[in-house]
Amino acid sequence: MGWRASTHSDKSTTTDLFEGPTPRHSLLSGRYKQSFAYLTLRTRMPGIMQQIIMRLLSDLPDLVNKYGEEVRKDVKQIVDAVERLKMELNRDRQFLLFHGAEPDKVEWNAFITEMPRPKKSFFRACWLHAECYLYRRIFSFFENSRHLQKYDCFDHLKKEDLMLSEVAMSALAKATRGLAKSFDAFSKLLRINLWGNHFEMQIGAFKFTEEDSKDDINVLVKVADIDRILLVDDTTLIWNCLVLASKSSGNRIVDFICDNGGFEFFTDMLLLEYMVDNNLATQVRLHVKAIPWYISDVTRADIEWTLDFLTGHRDECLSALGKKWTHLMNTQKIVIAPTSYFWTGPQPYFVMVESDIELYRMLTTSKLAIFKGDLNYRKLLGDFIWDSTEEFITCLRGFRPTNICALRTVKCEVVCGLSEGLADSLLKNDHNWMISGNYGVIQYTDSLKCSCALPGPDSSEKNTRMLGMVVPQSERSTLITNK
Ligand SMILES: O=P(O)(O)OC[C@H]1O[C@](O)(CO)[C@@H](O)[C@@H]1O
């Protein structure tokens, strides 16, 4: 979402950078000058930091009204700190330890201390580490201020994104009321959710024909599919996992590891509402970010604001939706999981079991964990250039607290699970296919402990039908379920 690239001047003092793209079987890193990591660190991040400064300065009169003249000192200190961070990035300085009131500083400092010295600077570190560190440093400036400890410098962008999406939200709200429990509806909601980041732009530009009803979910799927290609589709496996689980008694929790707020969160909620309404889960746990993160990631405060915004909306359907979702939250059908700083740490998910055993244990109590978006995908795959045909399960490196699903539009060079030759043919047609966000994957793997695999060869078709399960069409999906 949001920030435009800046025209920041390139006065790097970095030396050992490589001219080419990121080599196969390497961690993403700003060391490779033809990588998106390099572009982000060199151009996008300084631009983002400059916009934070501009935002803060334009908010100053309001802040003075709210906190008094004293807040000017806070603002000046934060602006200076962001400027210093820009300079550190530009000069590829070593990462500094945290010394303030950051609740997660022990974990961050341990991580930084353990980094090998040659990889402890912005352009030499793994991109994931450098980027997370930048966002963590930025919020620490606010956290350690006198008055602005809770200030979310991205708040306005998330709110604007939602407010600008009224047409799409209203159409989606109408089209998704009273959907029957069916694989078809589930699959469409999953796809709408996948393309959530871009849907508003799509629907705004879409020319409805006379026959098209804006209130019909099929039209919305058509809109969402324009120019977008699903490279892996494990929807049947996800559906079967949920349907099979629904045959057992007791709690069936689904963990949803959120990505962005704004319109994307709206589409998340449509999917999750459908799941609890149709007994595909007895409870959904939302995992949100503890601090403002990667510009548009959703926090608890964003969710509260979103529900209030919808509830008070003049569009009756949106207002009813806001009330219903608030009710789902009040009755614990959808809950926000306890805050975990692991989600805003630098670590890939395969270290969660050592690094945050409580969180890992929590995930083991659910039937399915859905990881949304590009950053979650990078953390699932360890920010590593796998062979594009490598199996999803291999790339998770043992991270299998429960059945896992990734819903992700491809925005950087990390990908796996593609069929042989697909990556090459995509590259031939579109050099930017890995950063355009025009392609997506819906990937799934079941956990070792789980009995959610599809029926084996000896299971009768009758059994499958009785359970309401769907037999996957693709050979690939069958292969996965036979594991
Ligand atoms: O909101 P998403 O889908 O996680 O995307 C965030 C991603 O986009 C980028 O800005 C570009 O890849 C990365 O920094 C990050 O991985």
The ligand as a MOL file (V3000), in Angstrom:
LIG
                    3D

  0  0  0     0  0            999 V3000
M  V30 BEGIN CTAB
M  V30 COUNTS 16 16 0 0 0
M  V30 BEGIN ATOM
M  V30 1 O 1.6830 -6.7050 2.5710 0
M  V30 2 P 2.4690 -7.8580 2.0790 0
M  V30 3 O 1.7690 -8.6580 1.0510 0
M  V30 4 O 3.0390 -8.6880 3.1920 0
M  V30 5 O 3.6710 -7.2100 1.3350 0
M  V30 6 C 4.7620 -6.6710 1.9940 0
M  V30 7 C 5.9060 -6.9400 1.1350 0
M  V30 8 O 5.9920 -6.0110 0.1510 0
M  V30 9 C 7.3040 -5.5310 0.0300 0
M  V30 10 O 7.2080 -4.1880 0.3190 0
M  V30 11 C 7.7870 -5.8110 -1.3340 0
M  V30 12 O 8.1000 -7.1080 -1.4910 0
M  V30 13 C 8.1340 -6.2570 1.0140 0
M  V30 14 O 8.7800 -5.3580 1.7540 0
M  V30 15 C 7.1840 -7.0830 1.7960 0
M  V30 16 O 7.5610 -8.4050 1.7540 0
M  V30 END ATOM
M  V30 BEGIN BOND
M  V30 1 2 1 2
M  V30 2 1 2 3
M  V30 3 1 2 4
M  V30 4 1 2 5
M  V30 5 1 5 6
M  V30 6 1 6 7
M  V30 7 1 7 8
M  V30 8 1 7 15
M  V30 9 1 8 9
M  V30 10 1 9 10
M  V30 11 1 9 11
M  V30 12 1 9 13
M  V30 13 1 11 12
M  V30 14 1 13 14
M  V30 15 1 13 15
M  V30 16 1 15 16
M  V30 END BOND
M  V30 END CTAB
M  END
